[in-house]
């Protein structure tokens, strides 16, 4: 199949309302436009696959670098149109709090998120059990999983049950640095999961909270997989065998994850996708191919690590501030998003590339969300 023509996110966004109102206008046999003026067309097979699958983005924020102001504002017509047209049925909305006020800041963030979701209940639905993902999709809503990208808010083992009771369903053990549970991916020394971290993992298993090690160091990642009595997730990372970056996962870790029944979500963050230019959707699928060849198709999914529009549409000063907050080893380039995976309908572009590589419909549906749905059912029940 020929490559799809490139189109800017701003041009895509300009037609979002038309998408919501008219669906995918057919331009010739088996080809559909996102909206009438779009130069991009999608195959009938890609459209049917996305619409017929439970598509789960296991790290897909409501908004990147959201502020209390974002949660206080009403849902815009543009945002609603984008969500309804994106093809995604469930997102893992996760943030990361660290430092001495992590517990209080996490409580505030959960309250703000629940308020936003509740006020837009015609569009969003909060997830408790895995069946809520299925129910929301049948109702034409976006199911939202609340999670944290750090576990510094767990000051005691009892906190795990408390935060589960107020809605948290996934917790990443560490961010990029050391905490009381273990080591992050950019620490010089990785001491693995601590005694306290092992207690937290057990408590998460007991209440049915998904363990995530996306930002954890190599030793901490392997320890968590071994310690957990339930399968765990790497919700958003890529393969170090393809890109030598400390935030990415080794083949050893991917094999260990799969052996315990876990799933790894592939991300579209540019420097995690390819070490050189150009960097586009086919290079994201290179990581999917690598995982499939290494451990099989049942252990890979999507974790975009972005909102619908991506990082590069952020105000330049805010984007520069975000980049400056990371260590030099993160190796940001001028652009953060991968070309073609930087707009609200990016899941269709990904599906087209999977089709081009001769994945079966069954396997594409598994990658788009079926594998994470299975994992969440095992960990959460329902």
C-alpha positions in Angstrom: 0.0 0.0 0.0 1.3 3.5 -0.8 2.3 5.8 2.0 -0.4 8.2 3.1 0.2 11.9 2.2 1.6 14.1 5.0 -0.8 16.6 6.6 -0.3 19.0 9.4 -2.2 18.7 12.7 -3.6 22.1 12.3 -5.2 21.2 9.0 -6.6 18.0 10.5 -8.0 19.9 13.5 -9.7 22.3 11.2 -12.0 19.6 9.9 -12.7 17.9 13.2 -16.3 19.2 13.5 -17.0 17.8 10.0 -15.7 14.4 11.1 -18.1 14.3 14.0 -21.0 15.3 12.0 -20.5 13.4 8.8 -18.2 10.5 9.7 -15.7 9.4 6.9 -16.8 10.7 3.5 -16.1 8.1 0.8 -14.0 9.4 -2.1 -13.6 6.2 -4.1 -14.2 2.5 -3.7 -12.8 1.5 -0.3 -11.2 4.8 0.5 -12.5 7.3 3.1 -11.5 10.9 4.1 -11.4 12.1 7.7 -13.3 15.2 6.5 -14.3 16.6 3.2 -11.2 18.8 2.6 -8.6 16.4 3.9 -5.9 15.1 1.6 -5.6 12.0 3.7 -7.6 8.9 2.9 -8.0 5.6 4.9 -8.8 2.2 3.6 -12.2 0.6 4.4 -10.3 -2.1 6.3 -8.5 0.4 8.5 -11.8 2.2 9.3 -13.6 -1.0 10.1 -10.8 -2.3 12.3 -10.6 0.8 14.4 -14.3 1.2 14.7 -14.7 -2.5 15.4 -12.0 -2.8 18.0 -11.7 -1.8 21.7 -8.9 0.7 21.1 -7.0 1.4 24.4 -4.2 4.0 24.8 -2.5 2.9 28.0 -0.9 6.3 28.4 -3.1 8.9 26.7 -3.6 12.1 28.8 -6.7 14.2 28.6 -4.3 17.1 28.2 -0.5 17.3 28.4 0.7 19.5 31.2 -2.8 20.2 32.3 -3.4 22.9 34.9 -6.3 23.4 37.4 -7.6 26.0 34.9 -8.0 23.2 32.3 -10.0 21.1 34.7 -12.2 24.1 35.5 -13.0 25.1 32.0 -16.0 23.4 30.2 -15.2 20.8 27.5 -14.8 22.7 24.2 -16.7 21.7 21.1 -13.4 21.2 19.3 -12.1 18.8 22.0 -15.3 16.9 22.0 -15.3 16.5 18.2 -11.7 15.3 18.3 -12.4 12.7 21.0 -15.4 11.4 19.1 -13.4 11.1 15.9 -10.2 9.7 17.3 -11.2 6.0 17.3 -9.9 5.5 20.9 -12.3 3.9 23.3 -10.2 3.9 26.5 -7.3 6.0 27.8 -5.0 5.7 30.8 -5.0 9.3 32.1 -1.9 9.4 34.3 0.2 12.1 35.9 3.3 12.0 38.2 3.7 13.7 41.5 7.0 13.8 43.4 8.5 15.5 46.4 7.3 16.2 49.9 3.8 17.2 48.8 3.2 14.3 46.5 0.3 12.8 48.5 -1.6 16.1 48.8 -1.0 16.9 45.1 -2.2 13.5 44.0 -5.4 13.8 46.0 -6.0 17.2 44.4 -5.3 15.8 40.9 -7.6 12.8 41.3 -10.4 15.2 42.5 -9.9 17.5 39.6 -9.8 14.7 37.1 -13.0 13.1 38.5 -14.7 16.5 38.4 -13.8 17.1 34.8 -14.9 13.6 33.8 -18.1 13.9 35.7 -19.1 17.2 34.2 -18.5 15.7 30.7 -20.3 12.4 31.5 -22.0 12.5 28.1 -18.5 11.9 26.6 -16.3 10.3 29.3 -16.8 7.5 31.7 -14.7 6.6 34.7 -13.3 3.1 34.9 -13.6 0.8 37.9 -13.4 -2.7 36.5 -12.4 -3.9 33.0 -16.0 -4.4 32.0 -16.4 -0.6 32.2 -14.2 -0.3 29.1 -16.6 -2.5 27.2 -19.7 -0.7 28.6 -18.3 2.8 27.7 -17.6 1.7 24.1 -21.1 0.4 23.7 -22.4 3.8 24.9 -20.2 5.7 22.5 -18.1 7.2 25.4 -14.4 7.4 26.2 -13.5 5.2 29.2 -10.9 6.9 31.4 -8.5 5.0 33.7 -7.0 7.1 36.4 -3.3 6.3 37.1 -0.1 7.8 38.5 3.3 7.8 36.9 5.0 7.8 40.2 4.2 6.2 43.6 5.7 8.7 45.9 2.1 9.4 47.2 2.2 6.0 48.8 3.6 7.0 52.2 2.4 3.8 53.9 1.3 0.4 52.6 -2.3 1.3 53.7 -2.3 4.2 51.2 -2.6 1.7 48.4 -6.0 0.6 49.5 -7.1 4.2 50.1 -6.1 5.5 46.7 -7.7 2.4 45.1 -10.9 3.3 46.9 -10.9 6.8 45.5 -10.3 5.7 41.9 -6.7 5.0 41.2 -6.3 1.8 39.0 -2.6 1.9 37.9 0.6 3.1 39.5 4.1 3.4 38.1 6.5 2.4 40.8 9.1 5.0 40.0 9.5 7.9 37.6 13.0 8.6 36.3 14.7 9.0 39.6 15.1 7.1 42.9 12.2 7.0 45.4 11.4 4.8 48.4 10.2 2.0 46.2 13.0 1.6 43.7 15.2 3.3 41.0 14.2 5.3 37.9 15.6 4.8 34.4 17.9 7.8 34.5 19.6 7.1 37.8 23.3 6.3 37.6 22.9 3.3 40.0 19.8 1.0 40.0 19.4 -0.8 43.3 16.2 -2.5 42.3 12.9 -2.7 44.2 13.4 -1.9 47.9 11.8 -3.7 50.8 9.1 -1.0 51.0 8.6 -1.3 47.2 8.0 -5.0 47.5 5.4 -4.4 50.2 3.7 -1.8 47.9 3.7 -4.3 45.0 2.0 -6.9 47.2 -0.6 -4.4 48.4 -1.3 -3.4 44.7 -1.8 -7.1 43.9 -4.1 -7.5 46.8 -6.5 -4.6 45.9 -6.3 -5.2 42.1 -4.2 -2.2 41.0 -2.0 -2.5 37.9 1.8 -2.3 38.5 3.5 -0.2 35.8 7.3 0.0 35.3 7.6 2.2 32.2 10.0 4.7 33.7 11.8 2.3 36.1 15.4 1.3 35.8 16.5 -2.0 34.4 17.0 -3.8 37.8 13.8 -2.3 39.3 11.8 -3.4 36.2 13.0 -7.0 36.5 12.5 -7.1 40.3 8.9 -5.8 40.0 8.1 -8.4 37.4 9.5 -11.2 39.6 7.9 -9.9 42.8 4.4 -9.3 41.5 2.0 -12.2 41.9 0.0 -10.8 39.0 1.1 -9.8 35.5 2.2 -6.2 35.2 2.5 -3.6 32.5 5.0 -1.4 30.7 2.3 1.0 29.6 4.5 3.3 27.5 8.0 2.5 26.3 9.9 1.1 23.3 12.7 -1.3 22.6 16.3 -0.5 23.5 17.4 -3.1 20.9 16.3 -0.5 18.3 17.1 2.8 20.1 19.8 2.9 22.8 18.0 5.1 25.3 17.9 4.5 29.1 14.1 5.0 29.2 13.6 2.1 26.9 13.3 -1.6 27.7 15.8 -4.4 27.2 14.9 -7.6 25.5 15.5 -9.3 28.8 12.8 -7.2 30.4 10.4 -7.7 27.6 10.8 -11.5 27.7 10.4 -11.5 31.5 7.3 -9.3 31.2 5.7 -11.6 28.6 6.6 -14.8 30.6 4.4 -13.5 33.4 1.5 -12.5 31.1 2.3 -8.8 30.9 1.8 -6.3 28.1 4.0 -3.5 26.8 2.5 -0.3 25.2 4.6 1.2 22.4 5.0 5.0 22.4 5.3 7.7 19.8 7.7 10.0 21.6 10.2 10.8 18.9 13.6 10.1 20.5 12.2 6.8 21.8 11.1 5.7 18.3 14.3 6.3 16.2 17.7 7.7 16.9 17.9 9.6 13.6 15.7 11.3 11.1 13.2 10.9 9.5 11.1 9.5 12.3 7.6 8.5 11.2 4.8 6.0 11.9 6.6 3.0 10.2 9.4 3.4 12.8 6.8 3.0 15.6 5.7 -0.2 14.0 9.3 -1.4 13.9 9.1 -1.6 17.7 5.8 -3.5 17.5 7.4 -5.9 15.1 10.4 -6.4 17.4 8.2 -7.3 20.4 6.1 -9.6 18.3 9.1 -11.5 17.0 10.6 -11.6 20.5 7.6 -12.7 22.6 4.5 -12.9 20.3 1.7 -10.7 19.4 -0.2 -11.2 22.7 2.1 -8.9 24.7 2.1 -5.6 22.8 -0.2 -2.6 22.7 -0.3 1.1 22.4 0.8 3.7 25.0 1.2 6.9 23.1 2.5 9.0 26.0 0.6 12.0 24.7 -2.7 13.7 24.4 -4.6 13.7 21.1 -2.5 16.5 19.6 0.9 15.8 20.9 3.7 17.8 22.5 4.8 20.0 19.6 1.5 22.0 19.7 2.3 23.2 23.2 3.2 26.9 23.6 7.0 27.1 22.8 7.9 28.5 26.3 6.0 25.7 28.0 7.5 23.0 25.8 11.0 24.4 26.5 10.3 24.4 30.2 9.2 20.8 30.0 12.3 19.7 28.2 14.6 21.5 30.7 13.1 19.5 33.6 14.7 16.3 32.3 18.3 15.1 32.5 20.5 15.4 29.4 20.3 11.7 28.9 16.7 12.2 27.7 18.2 13.6 24.5 15.3 15.6 23.3 15.4 16.7 19.7 13.7 19.8 18.2 10.4 17.8 17.7 9.0 15.5 20.4 6.2 13.9 18.4 6.6 11.3 15.6 5.5 12.5 12.1 2.1 11.1 11.4 1.4 10.2 15.0 0.8 13.8 16.1 -2.9 14.4 15.4 -6.2 13.1 16.9 -6.7 10.4 14.3 -3.2 8.9 14.6 -4.6 5.4 15.5 -5.9 5.1 11.9 -2.4 5.9 10.6 -0.9 3.2 12.9 -3.6 0.7 11.7 -2.8 1.4 8.1 0.9 0.6 8.7 0.0 -2.7 10.5 -2.2 -3.6 7.5 0.7 -2.8 5.2 2.9 -5.2 7.1 0.4 -8.0 6.7 -0.9 -8.3 10.3 -4.2 -10.2 10.4 -7.4 -8.4 11.6 -7.3 -10.5 14.8 -3.8 -9.5 15.6 -4.4 -5.8 14.8 -7.4 -5.8 17.1 -5.2 -7.4 19.8 -2.5 -4.7 19.4 -5.0 -1.8 19.3 -6.4 -2.8 22.7 -7.4 -6.5 23.0 -4.2 -7.4 24.8 -4.5 -4.6 27.4 -8.2 -5.5 27.9 -7.1 -9.1 28.7 -4.4 -7.9 31.1 -6.8 -5.4 32.9 -9.4 -8.1 33.3 -6.8 -10.4 34.9 -5.6 -7.7 37.3 -8.8 -5.9 38.1 -11.5 -8.5 37.6 -14.7 -7.9 35.6 
